[in-house]
C-alpha cells in the first residue's frame, strides 16, 4: 500500500471542512476535480440506499471543478478565491 500524506487523507475525507479543502487546494495536495470525482463516486455508491438525488449532474460538477482548477492555477490568490468567493453560474 502506498503512503498517502495526512493532508491528502483529510482533504479526501467525506467529512472534510471548507478550510481543510482550501488548504489542500492551495498546497496542491488535491484538486477540485479530484474531490468532485471522489464525491460523485460516493454519491453513486450511496444513492440506491438514500434515494435522495434525482439528477446528480455529473458533467456539470466536473466541468465546474475543472474551471476552478484552472482558476487556481491562474489566479494569484489561488484556491482561496475558488473556495471562499465561489458563485454558481448555473
Backbone as a chain_set.jsonl record, in Angstrom:
{"seq": "XXXXXXXXXXXXXXXXXXXXXXXXXXXXXXXXXXXXXXXXXXXXXXXXXXXXXXXXXXXXXXXXXXXXXXXXXXXXXXXXXXXXXXXXXX", "coords": {"N": [[0.844, -1.176, 0.0], [0.543, 2.228, -0.862], [2.087, 5.111, 0.59], [0.213, 7.769, 1.782], [0.053, 11.272, 2.026], [-0.863, 12.916, 5.112], [-2.371, 15.27, 4.864], [-3.637, 14.893, 2.442], [-5.295, 12.68, 2.96], [-7.039, 13.85, 4.84], [-8.229, 15.84, 3.262], [-9.586, 14.341, 1.382], [-11.479, 13.056, 2.803], [-14.9, 12.251, 3.48], [-15.907, 13.99, 5.289], [-14.536, 16.345, 5.202], [-13.684, 19.683, 5.949], [-14.417, 23.044, 4.788], [-12.196, 24.851, 5.232], [-10.137, 22.911, 5.382], [-10.207, 21.776, 2.806], [-9.602, 24.079, 1.303], [-6.976, 24.622, 2.126], [-5.734, 22.292, 1.194], [-6.146, 22.577, -1.578], [-4.683, 24.954, -2.069], [-2.1, 24.113, -1.405], [-1.686, 22.219, -3.286], [-2.158, 19.558, -2.838], [-4.518, 18.197, -3.411], [-6.902, 18.452, -6.121], [-9.726, 20.449, -7.218], [-11.128, 18.936, -9.133], [-10.43, 16.301, -8.549], [-11.538, 16.017, -5.974], [-14.231, 16.403, -6.622], [-14.692, 14.16, -8.302], [-14.327, 12.04, -6.478], [-16.333, 12.626, -4.648], [-18.606, 12.37, -6.281], [-18.42, 9.653, -6.889], [-18.85, 8.56, -4.371], [-21.465, 9.445, -3.944], [-22.75, 7.99, -5.977], [-22.4, 5.398, -4.98], [-23.852, 5.467, -2.577], [-26.394, 6.353, -3.259], [-28.45, 4.421, -4.07], [-29.394, 3.463, -1.57], [-30.097, 5.831, -0.277], [-31.793, 7.242, -2.015], [-32.152, 9.961, -2.786], [-31.332, 11.841, -4.668], [-32.283, 13.215, -7.664], [-31.182, 13.922, -10.202], [-27.848, 13.753, -10.621], [-26.145, 15.477, -12.07], [-23.522, 15.11, -13.096], [-21.715, 15.757, -15.231], [-21.8, 18.571, -15.271], [-20.874, 19.154, -12.674], [-18.224, 18.169, -12.827], [-17.236, 19.775, -14.895], [-17.395, 22.339, -13.744], [-15.652, 21.97, -11.59], [-13.298, 21.562, -13.0], [-13.013, 24.094, -14.158], [-12.575, 25.609, -11.855], [-10.189, 24.475, -11.017], [-8.474, 25.341, -13.049], [-8.697, 28.106, -12.586], [-7.481, 28.283, -10.079], [-4.854, 27.694, -10.722], [-4.235, 29.837, -12.33], [-4.91, 32.175, -10.962], [-3.683, 34.653, -8.73], [-4.323, 34.588, -6.049], [-5.102, 32.077, -5.741], [-6.547, 29.011, -4.563], [-8.019, 30.051, -2.481], [-9.678, 32.01, -3.487], [-11.327, 30.416, -5.086], [-12.62, 28.738, -3.202], [-13.664, 30.467, -1.209], [-14.945, 32.578, -2.504], [-16.621, 31.573, -4.37], [-19.142, 31.429, -6.79], [-22.157, 30.241, -8.017], [-22.76, 29.474, -11.415], [-24.963, 28.52, -12.638]], "CA": [[0.0, 0.0, 0.0], [1.363, 3.437, -0.944], [1.939, 6.049, 1.698], [-0.504, 8.971, 1.363], [0.236, 12.335, 3.025], [-2.001, 13.141, 6.004], [-3.187, 16.342, 4.304], [-4.443, 14.306, 1.363], [-6.344, 11.881, 3.611], [-8.008, 14.769, 5.441], [-8.946, 16.538, 2.197], [-10.443, 13.405, 0.65], [-12.475, 12.52, 3.726], [-16.247, 12.778, 3.214], [-16.223, 14.976, 6.325], [-13.569, 17.438, 5.1], [-14.246, 21.028, 6.1], [-14.009, 24.0, 3.755], [-10.795, 25.26, 5.437], [-9.249, 21.785, 5.045], [-10.142, 21.708, 1.339], [-8.903, 25.265, 0.813], [-5.547, 24.423, 2.369], [-5.279, 21.233, 0.289], [-6.096, 23.16, -2.918], [-3.564, 25.902, -2.119], [-0.814, 23.408, -1.35], [-1.595, 21.311, -4.427], [-2.309, 18.175, -2.387], [-5.62, 17.679, -4.219], [-7.511, 19.448, -6.998], [-11.186, 20.411, -7.18], [-11.625, 17.835, -9.973], [-10.241, 15.066, -7.793], [-12.537, 15.999, -4.899], [-15.532, 16.208, -7.275], [-14.784, 12.761, -8.749], [-14.493, 11.187, -5.309], [-17.667, 12.909, -4.1], [-19.594, 11.765, -7.178], [-18.348, 8.202, -6.708], [-19.518, 8.275, -3.093], [-22.889, 9.631, -4.184], [-23.193, 6.831, -6.753], [-22.429, 4.218, -4.109], [-24.859, 5.598, -1.524], [-27.696, 6.769, -3.77], [-29.514, 3.404, -4.015], [-29.963, 3.396, -0.223], [-30.641, 7.126, 0.114], [-32.844, 7.63, -2.95], [-32.338, 11.383, -2.478], [-30.892, 12.707, -5.752], [-32.971, 12.907, -8.916], [-30.198, 14.027, -11.272], [-26.602, 14.21, -9.995], [-25.485, 16.491, -12.904], [-22.108, 14.74, -13.051], [-20.928, 16.516, -16.213], [-21.71, 19.957, -14.813], [-19.999, 19.185, -11.493], [-16.831, 18.001, -13.264], [-16.862, 20.967, -15.67], [-17.166, 23.436, -12.801], [-14.429, 21.654, -10.844], [-12.194, 21.831, -13.925], [-12.859, 25.546, -14.262], [-11.959, 26.091, -10.616], [-8.797, 24.026, -11.019], [-7.747, 26.283, -13.916], [-8.652, 29.4, -11.893], [-6.479, 28.181, -9.003], [-3.53, 27.728, -11.332], [-4.038, 31.133, -12.966], [-5.192, 33.283, -10.054], [-2.612, 34.886, -7.772], [-4.733, 34.226, -4.693], [-5.282, 30.632, -5.766], [-7.758, 28.302, -4.157], [-8.82, 30.838, -1.553], [-10.702, 32.621, -4.326], [-12.244, 29.37, -5.519], [-13.417, 28.221, -2.095], [-14.334, 31.498, -0.426], [-15.702, 33.523, -3.311], [-17.262, 30.811, -5.431], [-20.532, 31.726, -7.081], [-22.695, 29.325, -9.016], [-23.086, 30.053, -12.722], [-26.0, 27.652, -13.206]], "C": [[0.892, 1.242, 0.0], [1.076, 4.363, 0.232], [1.309, 7.342, 1.177], [-0.301, 10.033, 2.427], [-1.028, 12.572, 3.831], [-2.925, 14.221, 5.463], [-4.114, 15.833, 3.22], [-5.586, 13.483, 1.952], [-7.431, 12.782, 4.179], [-8.849, 15.446, 4.368], [-9.913, 15.62, 1.469], [-11.475, 12.725, 1.543], [-13.852, 13.069, 3.353], [-16.651, 13.861, 4.213], [-15.261, 16.161, 6.303], [-14.276, 18.786, 5.197], [-13.759, 21.919, 4.954], [-12.582, 24.486, 3.998], [-9.792, 24.151, 5.094], [-9.093, 21.675, 3.537], [-9.365, 22.893, 0.777], [-7.394, 25.114, 0.983], [-4.981, 23.371, 1.416], [-5.191, 21.742, -1.145], [-4.887, 24.081, -3.052], [-2.222, 25.185, -2.167], [-0.636, 22.43, -2.512], [-1.727, 19.844, -4.058], [-3.429, 17.485, -3.16], [-6.139, 18.813, -5.105], [-9.025, 19.386, -6.841], [-11.77, 19.266, -8.015], [-11.531, 16.519, -9.219], [-11.285, 14.933, -6.683], [-13.926, 15.767, -5.492], [-15.71, 14.759, -7.708], [-15.033, 11.818, -7.573], [-15.876, 11.387, -4.692], [-18.758, 12.291, -4.959], [-19.594, 10.24, -7.06], [-19.039, 7.788, -5.413], [-21.032, 8.424, -3.232], [-23.463, 8.444, -4.953], [-23.341, 5.588, -5.876], [-23.569, 4.276, -3.098], [-26.275, 5.872, -2.033], [-28.766, 5.67, -3.75], [-30.169, 3.281, -2.629], [-30.655, 4.697, 0.162], [-31.857, 7.528, -0.722], [-33.193, 9.113, -2.772], [-32.009, 12.317, -3.637], [-31.576, 12.273, -7.041], [-31.982, 12.876, -10.071], [-28.894, 14.571, -10.702], [-25.833, 15.265, -10.795], [-23.962, 16.33, -12.879], [-21.256, 15.601, -13.99], [-20.745, 17.966, -15.781], [-20.767, 20.079, -13.615], [-18.528, 19.077, -11.896], [-16.358, 19.205, -14.085], [-16.559, 22.143, -14.748], [-15.889, 23.206, -11.988], [-13.198, 21.912, -11.716], [-11.937, 23.315, -14.077], [-12.174, 26.102, -13.013], [-10.505, 25.645, -10.502], [-7.955, 24.975, -11.876], [-7.632, 27.659, -13.257], [-7.599, 29.384, -10.798], [-5.082, 28.305, -9.58], [-3.208, 29.121, -11.871], [-4.074, 32.294, -11.974], [-4.102, 33.424, -8.997], [-3.021, 34.547, -6.342], [-5.188, 32.773, -4.631], [-6.605, 30.131, -5.27], [-8.599, 29.088, -3.173], [-9.963, 31.512, -2.302], [-11.769, 31.583, -4.677], [-13.164, 28.938, -4.382], [-14.246, 29.316, -1.448], [-15.23, 32.413, -1.244], [-16.406, 32.85, -4.472], [-18.717, 31.205, -5.568], [-20.999, 30.809, -8.18], [-23.038, 30.076, -10.298], [-24.172, 29.226, -13.409], [-27.135, 28.496, -13.733]], "O": [[1.865, 1.318, 0.75], [-0.025, 4.387, 0.783], [1.82, 7.941, 0.231], [-0.461, 9.748, 3.613], [-2.136, 12.447, 3.31], [-4.144, 14.105, 5.589], [-5.249, 16.293, 3.097], [-6.722, 13.582, 1.49], [-8.619, 12.503, 4.014], [-10.057, 15.609, 4.542], [-10.952, 16.073, 0.988], [-12.259, 11.903, 1.07], [-13.964, 14.228, 2.953], [-17.635, 14.569, 3.996], [-15.177, 16.904, 7.281], [-15.332, 18.993, 4.6], [-12.809, 21.581, 4.247], [-11.803, 24.535, 3.045], [-8.714, 24.434, 4.571], [-7.982, 21.5, 3.037], [-8.553, 22.723, -0.132], [-6.628, 25.445, 0.079], [-3.88, 23.535, 0.891], [-4.26, 21.381, -1.865], [-4.149, 24.0, -4.033], [-1.314, 25.602, -2.886], [0.448, 21.876, -2.697], [-1.44, 18.973, -4.879], [-3.301, 16.316, -3.525], [-5.85, 19.985, -4.864], [-9.556, 18.375, -6.379], [-12.793, 18.69, -7.645], [-12.461, 15.714, -9.253], [-11.847, 13.857, -6.481], [-14.718, 15.015, -4.925], [-16.779, 14.185, -7.501], [-15.854, 10.905, -7.665], [-16.514, 10.425, -4.265], [-19.73, 11.747, -4.433], [-20.65, 9.61, -7.125], [-19.735, 6.774, -5.374], [-21.79, 7.616, -2.694], [-24.539, 7.948, -4.619], [-24.296, 4.825, -6.021], [-24.184, 3.254, -2.794], [-27.247, 5.645, -1.312], [-29.916, 5.974, -3.433], [-31.369, 3.021, -2.534], [-31.679, 4.68, 0.846], [-32.825, 8.083, -0.202], [-34.361, 9.476, -2.628], [-32.379, 13.49, -3.59], [-31.467, 11.12, -7.46], [-31.948, 11.912, -10.836], [-28.835, 15.743, -10.33], [-24.936, 15.898, -10.239], [-23.223, 17.291, -12.668], [-20.208, 16.11, -13.595], [-19.655, 18.523, -15.913], [-19.956, 21.003, -13.553], [-17.683, 19.804, -11.374], [-15.2, 19.608, -13.977], [-15.579, 22.859, -14.95], [-15.136, 24.145, -11.732], [-12.183, 22.416, -11.236], [-10.787, 23.753, -14.122], [-11.3, 26.963, -13.107], [-9.679, 26.368, -9.945], [-6.857, 25.367, -11.479], [-6.59, 28.308, -13.355], [-6.894, 30.375, -10.607], [-4.219, 28.952, -8.987], [-2.05, 29.54, -11.869], [-3.352, 33.277, -12.134], [-3.649, 32.429, -8.433], [-2.165, 34.249, -5.509], [-5.613, 32.298, -3.578], [-7.652, 30.731, -5.515], [-9.792, 28.816, -3.04], [-11.086, 31.575, -1.803], [-12.966, 31.85, -4.572], [-14.368, 28.789, -4.588], [-15.426, 29.106, -1.167], [-16.189, 32.97, -0.709], [-16.747, 33.506, -5.456], [-19.439, 31.304, -4.576], [-20.3, 30.622, -9.176], [-23.549, 31.195, -10.251], [-24.278, 29.239, -14.635], [-28.113, 27.96, -14.253]]}, "num_chains": 1, "name": "protein.A"}
